[in-house]
Amino acid sequence: MRGLGVLDTVAAKPVPRRGERSVAHDIMQLGAAIAAGVGVSYGLAVYLRNRGIALAASKPATTERPLATSQVAQFPWGSDSFDTSKLPHLFVAGAAIVAGAIALTPPSGPIASLDMARGPILVTTLWVWGAYNAIGAQLSAKLGGAGEQASKIGERGLANTLEQGAPFLACLWGVAACVDAAIATSCGTIYAAFRMFYPLAYSYYGGFAMPCEAVTQPNYQIIHLFVAALLHFGLTGGSIFATLGTSFKVWCPLIFVGHILMMMFGWFFPVGGPAGALNMAWNGPKE
């Protein structure tokens, strides 16, 4: 780690090792960045909470939908809580965010020292913090006397975080260790920051609706990017970012198209599709 240098002496008294000031400077910068991030996140969370509470208090018209889905009859985007026609817009936005992170991050190569592991460590810590916020959201509902709808929302906010957490953390560390630690850190930070807001997005309209997709689509795109980077490394032994570069113009369409292909085929072949069909053959849709 930085800060391990030759000990200078002045008047026979030890002084800080060369580099210790830069380490202290790094710590101060990191602390300031974390404080700013927490402050902005909390401010946004409070703003969205207040907007959502005001919407609930206005008692908008409702319609019956499945448990844990929003019962609001009309949304800013239309009458469907989950409108697939709006997904391409989210795909484009997510691809632009992730491609921007790649383009703005100078590649570092894989982890070659403990110092290079600091970024992925901090991303992992941020994800754990977000997971405990999902627990806190669930606990708040239970302590508040939550009914069936509120309880299910709390459960899904936490469950989805844990479901996606396993592939995210595995891929994060695979990419950091074998492909590029800096890009893994940048994209991982975006993932963890978006994921922190998932319970809030789930609750905004009183159940599942498009705000959930605004959080999960960039999350999926980052995991799919990591999968592609690991597959490239496994097949070639090299970095996909060295092969293709880090240009925004290259990665934005690649992430957009790759994400769609992964959702269409990677999620359902070879087992997912047949398993779903078998499940429905036995249990069928609700009447």
Backbone as numpy.savetxt, mean C-alpha at the origin, in Angstrom:
# Nx Ny Nz CAx CAy CAz Cx Cy Cz
27.86 0.77 8.66 27.03 1.95 8.66 27.90 3.19 8.66
27.32 4.29 8.16 28.09 5.51 8.20 28.37 5.90 9.64
29.47 6.64 9.81 29.83 7.04 11.16 30.92 6.17 11.74
31.41 5.16 11.05 32.48 4.31 11.55 33.77 4.77 10.89
34.43 5.75 11.43 35.66 6.28 10.86 36.79 6.26 11.86
37.93 6.92 11.50 39.09 7.00 12.38 38.82 8.05 13.45
39.18 7.72 14.70 38.91 8.63 15.81 39.93 9.75 15.82
39.45 10.97 15.66 40.33 12.14 15.74 40.48 12.54 17.20
41.54 13.23 17.49 41.75 13.73 18.85 42.14 15.19 18.81
41.66 15.92 19.78 42.03 17.31 19.98 42.36 17.47 21.44
43.60 17.89 21.74 44.06 18.06 23.12 43.88 16.78 23.90
44.16 15.65 23.24 44.14 14.33 23.86 42.74 13.90 24.30
41.72 14.60 23.80 40.34 14.23 24.13 39.66 13.67 22.89
38.94 12.57 23.06 38.26 12.01 21.89 37.15 12.93 21.42
36.98 13.01 20.12 35.89 13.79 19.52 35.07 12.81 18.69
33.90 13.22 18.28 33.05 12.29 17.51 33.75 11.76 16.27
33.50 10.51 15.97 34.07 9.92 14.77 33.56 10.65 13.54
34.42 10.64 12.50 34.01 11.27 11.27 32.77 10.58 10.74
31.84 11.35 10.35 30.60 10.78 9.83 29.47 10.77 10.84
29.80 10.91 12.15 28.74 10.88 13.15 27.81 12.07 13.00
28.39 13.21 12.58 27.53 14.37 12.38 26.56 14.11 11.24
27.04 13.46 10.16 26.14 13.17 9.05 25.07 12.16 9.46
25.42 11.21 10.33 24.42 10.27 10.84 23.36 11.02 11.64
23.83 11.92 12.51 22.89 12.71 13.30 22.01 13.57 12.39
22.63 14.11 11.33 21.86 14.91 10.38 20.80 14.05 9.69
21.20 12.83 9.30 20.25 11.91 8.66 19.08 11.60 9.59
19.40 11.37 10.87 18.36 11.05 11.84 17.40 12.22 11.99
17.95 13.44 12.04 17.10 14.62 12.17 16.21 14.80 10.94
16.81 14.58 9.76 16.01 14.70 8.54 14.90 13.65 8.50
15.27 12.42 8.86 14.29 11.34 8.85 13.19 11.61 9.87
13.57 12.08 11.06 12.59 12.40 12.08 11.63 13.48 11.62
12.19 14.50 10.96 11.34 15.59 10.45 10.39 15.08 9.37
10.90 14.20 8.49 10.06 13.65 7.43 8.93 12.79 8.01
9.26 11.98 9.02 8.25 11.14 9.65 7.20 12.00 10.35
7.67 13.03 11.08 6.74 13.91 11.77 5.81 14.61 10.78
6.38 15.06 9.66 5.56 15.73 8.65 4.55 14.76 8.05
5.01 13.53 7.75 4.11 12.53 7.19 2.98 12.18 8.12
3.30 12.01 9.41 2.27 11.68 10.39 1.28 12.84 10.52
1.81 14.07 10.54 0.93 15.23 10.66 -0.02 15.37 9.49
0.52 15.21 8.27 -0.32 15.32 7.08 -1.35 14.18 7.05
-0.91 12.97 7.39 -1.82 11.82 7.37 -2.95 12.00 8.37
-2.61 12.47 9.57 -3.64 12.66 10.58 -4.60 13.77 10.17
-4.06 14.84 9.60 -4.92 15.92 9.14 -5.89 15.45 8.06
-5.38 14.65 7.12 -6.25 14.11 6.07 -7.28 13.16 6.65
-6.85 12.32 7.60 -7.78 11.37 8.21 -8.90 12.09 8.95
-8.56 13.14 9.67 -9.58 13.90 10.41 -10.53 14.59 9.43
-9.98 15.13 8.34 -10.82 15.78 7.33 -11.82 14.79 6.73
-11.32 13.61 6.34 -12.20 12.60 5.75 -13.21 12.08 6.76
-12.76 11.92 8.02 -13.69 11.49 9.07 -14.84 12.49 9.21
-14.50 13.77 9.28 -15.53 14.80 9.47 -16.47 14.87 8.28
-15.91 14.73 7.05 -16.77 14.72 5.87 -17.71 13.53 5.89
-17.17 12.36 6.25 -18.00 11.17 6.30 -19.08 11.25 7.36
-18.74 11.78 8.53 -19.72 11.93 9.60 -20.83 12.89 9.17
-20.45 13.98 8.50 -21.46 14.94 8.03 -22.38 14.29 7.00
-21.81 13.45 6.13 -22.62 12.75 5.15 -23.60 11.79 5.83
-23.11 11.05 6.82 -23.98 10.13 7.54 -25.10 10.88 8.26
-24.75 12.04 8.84 -25.75 12.83 9.57 -26.82 13.40 8.64
-26.48 13.58 7.37 -27.46 14.12 6.41 -28.50 13.09 6.00
-28.28 11.82 6.42 -29.20 10.72 6.15 -29.58 10.63 4.67
-28.59 10.31 3.81 -28.90 10.18 2.38 -29.80 8.98 2.11
-30.43 8.98 0.97 -31.29 7.86 0.59 -30.46 6.58 0.52
-31.06 5.47 0.93 -30.34 4.19 0.96 -31.06 3.14 0.13
-30.37 2.08 -0.14 -30.93 0.92 -0.83 -30.30 -0.33 -0.25
-30.97 -1.45 -0.37 -30.45 -2.68 0.25 -29.37 -3.31 -0.63
-28.24 -3.56 -0.02 -27.13 -4.24 -0.69 -26.56 -5.28 0.27
-25.66 -6.16 -0.20 -25.11 -7.19 0.68 -24.40 -6.62 1.90
-24.26 -7.43 2.92 -23.61 -7.04 4.16 -22.20 -6.50 3.88
-21.84 -5.44 4.57 -20.54 -4.77 4.50 -20.39 -3.89 3.27
-21.40 -3.88 2.38 -21.39 -2.98 1.23 -22.15 -1.72 1.61
-21.73 -0.58 1.05 -22.42 0.67 1.35 -23.88 0.58 0.94
-24.76 1.11 1.79 -26.19 1.11 1.52 -26.65 2.44 0.91
-25.73 3.35 0.69 -26.08 4.65 0.10 -26.59 4.43 -1.32
-27.69 5.10 -1.67 -28.33 4.86 -2.97 -27.60 5.55 -4.11
-27.04 6.72 -3.87 -26.43 7.50 -4.94 -25.06 8.02 -4.49
-24.07 7.83 -5.34 -22.71 8.28 -5.06 -22.30 9.36 -6.06
-21.21 10.05 -5.83 -20.75 11.04 -6.81 -20.48 10.44 -8.18
-20.13 9.14 -8.25 -19.82 8.49 -9.53 -21.01 7.74 -10.12
-22.13 7.65 -9.42 -23.30 6.94 -9.95 -24.03 6.18 -8.86
-24.83 5.21 -9.27 -25.68 4.50 -8.31 -25.10 3.16 -7.86
-24.00 2.72 -8.45 -23.38 1.46 -8.06 -22.26 1.71 -7.06
-22.29 0.97 -5.96 -21.22 1.14 -4.97 -19.87 0.72 -5.54
-19.90 -0.32 -6.41 -18.68 -0.78 -7.08 -18.93 -0.68 -8.58
-18.40 0.36 -9.20 -18.64 0.65 -10.61 -17.40 0.27 -11.41
-17.47 -0.87 -12.11 -16.29 -1.36 -12.84 -15.87 -0.43 -13.97
-16.80 0.40 -14.47 -16.44 1.32 -15.55 -15.47 2.40 -15.08
-15.39 2.60 -13.77 -14.47 3.61 -13.23 -13.10 3.03 -12.90
-12.96 1.71 -12.94 -11.68 1.10 -12.59 -10.52 1.54 -13.48
-10.72 1.68 -14.83 -9.59 2.13 -15.65 -9.00 3.46 -15.21
-9.85 4.36 -14.70 -9.33 5.64 -14.20 -8.39 5.42 -13.02
-8.78 4.49 -12.14 -7.93 4.19 -10.99 -6.67 3.46 -11.43
-6.77 2.62 -12.46 -5.58 1.94 -12.99 -4.57 2.96 -13.51
-5.06 3.95 -14.25 -4.17 4.98 -14.80 -3.52 5.79 -13.69
-4.33 6.21 -12.71 -3.80 7.01 -11.61 -2.76 6.23 -10.82
-3.07 4.97 -10.52 -2.12 4.14 -9.77 -0.84 3.91 -10.54
-0.96 3.62 -11.85 0.23 3.41 -12.68 1.10 4.65 -12.71
0.47 5.82 -12.77 1.24 7.07 -12.79 1.97 7.29 -11.47
1.31 6.98 -10.36 1.95 7.15 -9.04 3.14 6.22 -8.90
2.97 4.95 -9.25 4.06 3.97 -9.08 5.19 4.26 -10.06
4.85 4.56 -11.32 5.89 4.89 -12.30 6.65 6.14 -11.89
5.94 7.10 -11.30 6.60 8.30 -10.81 7.61 7.99 -9.72
7.24 7.08 -8.83 8.17 6.68 -7.76 9.42 6.03 -8.34
9.24 5.18 -9.35 10.39 4.52 -9.99 11.28 5.56 -10.67
10.66 6.48 -11.40 11.42 7.48 -12.15 12.20 8.43 -11.24
11.66 8.70 -10.07 12.29 9.66 -9.16 13.30 9.02 -8.20
13.44 7.70 -8.27 14.34 7.00 -7.34 15.59 6.53 -8.06
16.76 7.05 -7.71 18.00 6.54 -8.31 18.22 5.08 -7.88
18.39 4.17 -8.83 18.58 2.76 -8.46 19.81 2.57 -7.58
19.70 1.67 -6.62 20.80 1.42 -5.68 21.40 0.04 -5.84
20.68 -0.86 -6.54 21.06 -2.26 -6.55 20.54 -2.94 -5.30
20.76 -4.24 -5.19 20.24 -4.99 -4.03 20.97 -4.64 -2.74
20.39 -5.03 -1.63 20.99 -4.78 -0.32 22.39 -5.38 -0.27
23.37 -4.53 0.04 24.76 -4.99 0.15 25.36 -4.68 1.51
24.56 -4.04 2.38 25.03 -3.70 3.72 23.83 -3.47 4.61
24.07 -3.45 5.90 22.98 -3.16 6.84 22.43 -1.76 6.60
23.25 -0.83 6.19 22.80 0.53 5.94 21.73 0.55 4.84
21.90 -0.29 3.81 20.94 -0.33 2.72 19.63 -1.00 3.12
19.63 -1.71 4.23 18.41 -2.37 4.70 17.52 -1.43 5.50
18.01 -0.24 5.81 17.24 0.67 6.66 15.91 1.06 6.01
15.93 1.32 4.69 14.70 1.71 4.00 13.62 0.64 4.08
13.91 -0.59 3.65 12.89 -1.64 3.77 12.46 -1.90 5.21
13.38 -1.73 6.17 13.02 -1.89 7.58 11.97 -0.85 7.97
12.19 0.39 7.55 11.24 1.45 7.90 9.90 1.24 7.20
9.92 0.77 5.95 8.67 0.46 5.25 7.91 -0.63 5.99
8.62 -1.67 6.41 7.98 -2.76 7.16 7.35 -2.23 8.45
8.07 -1.36 9.12 7.55 -0.76 10.36 6.29 0.06 10.09
6.31 0.81 8.99 5.13 1.61 8.62 3.95 0.70 8.33
4.19 -0.42 7.63 3.10 -1.35 7.34 2.52 -1.93 8.64
3.39 -2.31 9.58 2.93 -2.85 10.86 2.09 -1.81 11.59
2.53 -0.57 11.56 1.77 0.52 12.19 0.38 0.61 11.56
0.32 0.52 10.24 -0.97 0.57 9.57 -1.86 -0.61 9.94
-1.25 -1.80 10.08 -2.03 -2.97 10.47 -2.64 -2.77 11.85
-1.88 -2.17 12.75 -2.42 -1.93 14.09 -3.47 -0.83 14.07
-3.38 0.11 13.13 -4.46 1.08 12.97 -5.74 0.39 12.51
-5.61 -0.64 11.67 -6.80 -1.40 11.25 -7.40 -2.14 12.45
-6.53 -2.66 13.33 -7.02 -3.27 14.56 -7.73 -2.23 15.42
-7.14 -1.03 15.50 -7.75 0.04 16.28 -9.11 0.44 15.75
-9.25 0.46 14.41 -10.55 0.79 13.81 -11.59 -0.27 14.15
-11.19 -1.53 14.11 -12.11 -2.61 14.46 -12.48 -2.54 15.94
-11.50 -2.30 16.78 -11.74 -2.24 18.22 -12.64 -1.07 18.58
-12.44 0.07 17.92 -13.28 1.24 18.19 -14.74 0.94 17.91
-14.98 0.21 16.81 -16.37 -0.14 16.48 -16.96 -1.08 17.52
-16.19 -2.07 17.94 -16.70 -3.03 18.92 -16.99 -2.36 20.25
-16.08 -1.50 20.69 -16.29 -0.80 21.97 -17.45 0.19 21.88
-17.76 0.62 20.65 -18.87 1.55 20.47 -20.21 0.86 20.31
-20.25 -0.47 20.49 -21.50 -1.20 20.38 -21.91 -1.46 18.94
-20.95 -1.80 18.09 -21.21 -1.97 16.67 -22.24 -3.04 16.39
-23.10 -2.77 15.41 -24.04 -3.76 14.92 -23.38 -4.64 13.89
-24.18 -5.45 13.17 -23.63 -6.43 12.24 -22.87 -5.76 11.09
-23.44 -4.67 10.53 -22.79 -3.98 9.41 -21.46 -3.38 9.85
-21.45 -2.65 10.96 -20.22 -2.02 11.43 -19.17 -3.05 11.82
-19.60 -4.15 12.42 -18.66 -5.20 12.81 -18.00 -5.82 11.58
-18.79 -6.06 10.53 -18.24 -6.67 9.32 -17.28 -5.72 8.62
-17.59 -4.44 8.63 -16.69 -3.45 8.03 -15.35 -3.44 8.77
-15.41 -3.47 10.10 -14.18 -3.52 10.88 -13.38 -4.78 10.59
-14.06 -5.91 10.46 -13.38 -7.17 10.16 -12.70 -7.13 8.79
-13.41 -6.63 7.78 -12.85 -6.62 6.44 -11.72 -5.61 6.30
-11.81 -4.48 7.01 -10.73 -3.52 6.96 -9.42 -4.12 7.45
-9.51 -4.94 8.49 -8.32 -5.61 9.02 -7.95 -6.82 8.17
-8.94 -7.64 7.81 -8.65 -8.88 7.09 -7.99 -8.62 5.74
-8.48 -7.62 5.00 -7.89 -7.33 3.70 -6.45 -6.84 3.85
-6.19 -6.07 4.91 -4.83 -5.62 5.18 -3.90 -6.80 5.41
-4.36 -7.78 6.18 -3.54 -8.96 6.48 -3.42 -9.86 5.26
-4.50 -10.01 4.49 -4.47 -10.85 3.29 -3.44 -10.35 2.29
-3.42 -9.05 2.08 -2.47 -8.48 1.12 -1.08 -8.29 1.73
-1.01 -8.30 3.05 0.27 -8.07 3.71 1.28 -9.17 3.45
0.82 -10.42 3.38 1.76 -11.53 3.17 2.49 -11.42 1.83
1.78 -11.28 0.69 2.52 -11.11 -0.57 3.32 -9.82 -0.62
2.79 -8.74 -0.03 3.53 -7.47 -0.07 4.86 -7.59 0.65
4.85 -8.07 1.89 6.10 -8.12 2.67 7.09 -9.10 2.05
6.60 -10.24 1.58 7.50 -11.21 0.93 8.16 -10.60 -0.30
7.36 -9.93 -1.13 7.89 -9.34 -2.36 8.78 -8.13 -2.07
8.38 -7.32 -1.09 9.21 -6.16 -0.71 10.63 -6.60 -0.40
10.76 -7.60 0.45 12.10 -8.02 0.88 12.81 -8.81 -0.21
12.07 -9.51 -1.04 12.70 -10.18 -2.17 13.32 -9.18 -3.14
12.56 -8.13 -3.48 13.07 -7.11 -4.38 14.23 -6.35 -3.74
14.10 -5.99 -2.47 15.18 -5.26 -1.80 16.46 -6.08 -1.73
16.34 -7.37 -1.46 17.52 -8.23 -1.30 18.17 -8.62 -2.61
17.38 -8.73 -3.68 17.90 -9.31 -4.93 17.89 -8.35 -6.11
17.07 -7.29 -6.06 16.91 -6.45 -7.25 17.36 -5.02 -6.98
16.61 -4.29 -6.16 16.95 -2.88 -5.91 16.31 -2.42 -4.61
17.14 -2.10 -3.64 16.65 -1.71 -2.31 15.97 -0.35 -2.34
16.51 0.60 -3.12 15.96 1.95 -3.13 14.57 1.97 -3.75
14.39 1.29 -4.88 13.08 1.27 -5.54 12.08 0.48 -4.70
12.54 -0.60 -4.06 11.66 -1.34 -3.15 11.18 -0.43 -2.03
12.07 0.42 -1.52 11.71 1.33 -0.44 10.71 2.39 -0.91
10.97 2.99 -2.06 10.07 4.04 -2.56 8.67 3.49 -2.83
8.60 2.38 -3.56 7.29 1.79 -3.88 6.63 1.22 -2.63
7.45 0.64 -1.74 6.90 0.10 -0.50 6.32 1.18 0.39
6.95 2.35 0.40 6.42 3.47 1.19 5.05 3.89 0.68
4.91 3.96 -0.65 3.61 4.30 -1.24 2.57 3.26 -0.85
2.95 1.98 -0.95 2.02 0.91 -0.58 1.54 1.08 0.86
2.49 1.21 1.79 2.14 1.28 3.21 1.33 2.53 3.53
1.64 3.64 2.86 0.91 4.88 3.12 -0.54 4.77 2.63
-0.74 4.22 1.44 -2.11 4.02 0.93 -2.86 3.03 1.81
-2.19 1.95 2.19 -2.83 0.90 2.97 -3.30 1.41 4.32
-2.59 2.38 4.89 -2.97 2.95 6.18 -4.40 3.48 6.14
-4.84 3.95 4.97 -6.15 4.59 4.85 -7.26 3.62 4.47
-6.95 2.34 4.34 -7.97 1.39 3.89 -9.18 1.32 4.84
-8.99 1.20 6.16 -10.17 1.17 7.04 -11.02 2.43 6.94
-10.37 3.57 6.74 -11.12 4.82 6.59 -11.90 4.83 5.28
-11.27 4.33 4.20 -11.96 4.26 2.91 -13.15 3.32 2.98
-13.00 2.23 3.73 -14.08 1.24 3.85 -15.27 1.83 4.62
-14.99 2.74 5.53 -16.04 3.28 6.39 -16.66 4.56 5.83
-16.04 5.17 4.83 -16.45 6.52 4.41 -17.93 6.58 4.01
-18.38 5.62 3.23 -19.79 5.56 2.83 -20.57 4.50 3.60
-20.03 4.10 4.75 -20.72 3.12 5.58 -20.64 1.71 5.06
-19.66 1.42 4.22 -19.48 0.08 3.69 -18.61 0.11 2.44
-18.43 -1.05 1.83 -17.56 -1.14 0.66 -18.09 -0.28 -0.48
-17.20 0.53 -1.07 -17.54 1.36 -2.22 -16.23 1.72 -2.93
-16.31 2.56 -3.92 -15.15 2.86 -4.76 -13.95 3.44 -4.01
-14.12 4.18 -2.90 -12.92 4.62 -2.18 -11.99 3.48 -1.77
-12.56 2.29 -1.51 -11.72 1.13 -1.20 -10.81 0.80 -2.38
-11.35 0.91 -3.59 -10.56 0.62 -4.78 -9.48 1.67 -5.01
-9.76 2.91 -4.60 -8.74 3.96 -4.74 -7.51 3.64 -3.91
-7.69 2.88 -2.83 -6.57 2.45 -1.99 -5.94 1.16 -2.53
-6.79 0.19 -2.85 -6.25 -1.14 -3.16 -5.61 -1.23 -4.54
-6.07 -0.46 -5.52 -5.50 -0.60 -6.86 -4.01 -0.24 -6.90
-3.57 0.90 -6.32 -2.12 1.13 -6.27 -1.39 0.05 -5.47
-2.04 -0.48 -4.43 -1.43 -1.58 -3.67 -1.19 -2.78 -4.55
-2.21 -3.19 -5.30 -2.07 -4.33 -6.20 -0.99 -4.08 -7.25
-0.96 -2.87 -7.79 0.01 -2.56 -8.84 1.44 -2.67 -8.32
1.66 -2.26 -7.09 3.00 -2.37 -6.52 3.38 -3.82 -6.30
2.45 -4.62 -5.80 2.75 -6.05 -5.63 3.02 -6.70 -6.99
2.23 -6.38 -8.00 2.44 -6.94 -9.33 3.79 -6.50 -9.90
4.17 -5.24 -9.67 5.49 -4.77 -10.09 6.59 -5.59 -9.42
6.45 -5.79 -8.12 7.45 -6.58 -7.39 7.52 -8.01 -7.92
6.36 -8.60 -8.23 6.34 -9.96 -8.78 7.11 -10.00 -10.10
6.87 -9.02 -10.97 7.57 -8.96 -12.25 9.08 -8.81 -12.05
9.47 -7.97 -11.08 10.90 -7.77 -10.81 11.54 -9.06 -10.29
10.83 -9.79 -9.45 11.36 -11.04 -8.91 11.41 -12.12 -9.99
10.40 -12.17 -10.84 10.39 -13.14 -11.93 11.56 -12.87 -12.89
11.78 -11.59 -13.21 12.90 -11.23 -14.07 14.22 -11.63 -13.45
14.36 -11.39 -12.14 15.60 -11.78 -11.46 15.77 -13.30 -11.46
14.67 -14.01 -11.19 14.75 -15.46 -11.16 15.15 -16.05 -12.49
14.69 -15.44 -13.59 14.98 -15.97 -14.93 16.33 -15.52 -15.47
16.74 -14.28 -15.14 17.95 -13.72 -15.75 19.09 -13.47 -14.76
18.74 -13.39 -13.47 19.75 -13.06 -12.48 20.08 -11.59 -12.42
19.33 -10.75 -13.15 19.60 -9.31 -13.17 18.41 -8.49 -12.73
18.60 -7.18 -12.75 17.56 -6.25 -12.33 16.72 -5.81 -13.51
15.40 -5.86 -13.36 14.51 -5.40 -14.41 14.66 -3.90 -14.64
15.09 -3.18 -13.61 15.27 -1.74 -13.72 16.56 -1.40 -14.46
17.53 -2.31 -14.44 18.72 -2.14 -15.26 18.41 -2.47 -16.72
17.54 -3.44 -16.93 17.18 -3.86 -18.28 16.30 -2.84 -18.98
15.28 -2.34 -18.28 14.30 -1.44 -18.89 14.52 0.02 -18.55
15.42 0.30 -17.61 15.61 1.66 -17.16 14.54 2.08 -16.16
14.48 3.35 -15.85 13.52 3.85 -14.85 12.66 4.99 -15.40
12.53 5.08 -16.71 11.77 6.16 -17.33 10.28 6.05 -17.01
9.68 7.16 -16.66 8.23 7.21 -16.42 7.46 6.77 -17.65
7.92 7.19 -18.83 7.21 6.88 -20.07 7.22 5.37 -20.36
8.23 4.67 -19.87 8.29 3.22 -20.05 7.41 2.52 -19.02
7.53 2.92 -17.76 6.90 2.17 -16.68 5.41 2.44 -16.52
4.95 3.63 -16.84 3.52 3.92 -16.66 2.65 3.00 -17.52
2.90 2.88 -18.83 2.07 1.93 -19.60 2.33 0.47 -19.25
3.58 0.13 -18.89 3.87 -1.25 -18.51 3.10 -1.65 -17.25
3.06 -0.77 -16.26 2.34 -1.07 -15.03 0.85 -1.15 -15.30
0.33 -0.25 -16.12 -1.10 -0.24 -16.46 -1.49 -1.56 -17.13
-0.78 -1.95 -18.16 -1.11 -3.17 -18.91 -0.82 -4.41 -18.08
0.33 -4.43 -17.40 0.69 -5.60 -16.60 -0.29 -5.85 -15.48
-0.79 -4.78 -14.89 -1.77 -4.91 -13.81 -3.06 -5.56 -14.31
-3.53 -5.12 -15.47 -4.75 -5.70 -16.04 -4.55 -7.17 -16.37
-3.42 -7.50 -16.99 -3.14 -8.89 -17.34 -3.05 -9.77 -16.10
-2.42 -9.24 -15.04 -2.30 -10.02 -13.81 -3.67 -10.27 -13.19
-4.54 -9.25 -13.20 -5.88 -9.42 -12.63 -6.73 -10.37 -13.46
-6.54 -10.35 -14.77 -7.36 -11.19 -15.65 -6.90 -12.64 -15.65
-5.60 -12.85 -15.61 -5.06 -14.20 -15.76 -4.32 -14.69 -14.52
-3.48 -13.85 -13.95 -2.67 -14.28 -12.82 -3.47 -14.65 -11.59
-4.64 -14.01 -11.42 -5.47 -14.29 -10.26 -6.31 -15.56 -10.43
-6.55 -15.98 -11.67 -7.52 -17.06 -11.91 -6.92 -18.31 -12.54
-5.68 -18.23 -13.03 -5.04 -19.38 -13.67 -3.81 -19.77 -12.87
-3.59 -21.03 -12.55 -4.33 -22.21 -13.01 -5.44 -22.69 -12.07
-5.51 -22.15 -10.83 -6.39 -22.75 -9.83 -7.56 -21.86 -9.45
-7.36 -20.53 -9.41 -8.38 -19.64 -8.88 -9.71 -19.75 -9.58
-9.70 -19.72 -10.92 -10.94 -19.81 -11.69 -11.67 -21.12 -11.48
-11.01 -22.26 -11.66 -11.69 -23.54 -11.41 -12.21 -23.69 -9.98
-11.45 -23.20 -9.00 -11.91 -23.30 -7.61 -13.17 -22.48 -7.38
-13.20 -21.28 -7.96 -14.39 -20.45 -7.83 -15.60 -21.07 -8.48
-15.41 -21.66 -9.68 -16.52 -22.31 -10.38 -17.05 -23.50 -9.60
-16.14 -24.27 -9.01 -16.55 -25.43 -8.21 -17.33 -24.99 -6.98
-16.86 -23.95 -6.33 -17.54 -23.42 -5.15 -18.97 -23.00 -5.50
-19.12 -22.28 -6.61 -20.45 -21.81 -7.00 -21.34 -22.94 -7.48
-20.75 -24.01 -8.05 -21.57 -25.15 -8.47 -22.25 -25.80 -7.27
-21.57 -25.84 -6.14 -22.13 -26.42 -4.94 -23.05 -25.44 -4.19
-22.64 -24.20 -4.10 -23.31 -23.27 -3.20 -24.12 -22.19 -3.91
-23.82 -21.93 -5.19 -24.61 -21.04 -6.00 -24.76 -19.64 -5.44
-25.30 -18.72 -6.22 -25.56 -17.37 -5.73 -26.73 -17.36 -4.75
-26.77 -16.32 -3.91 -27.89 -16.19 -2.98 -29.16 -15.93 -3.76
-30.25 -16.55 -3.33 -31.53 -16.37 -4.01 -32.21 -15.10 -3.51
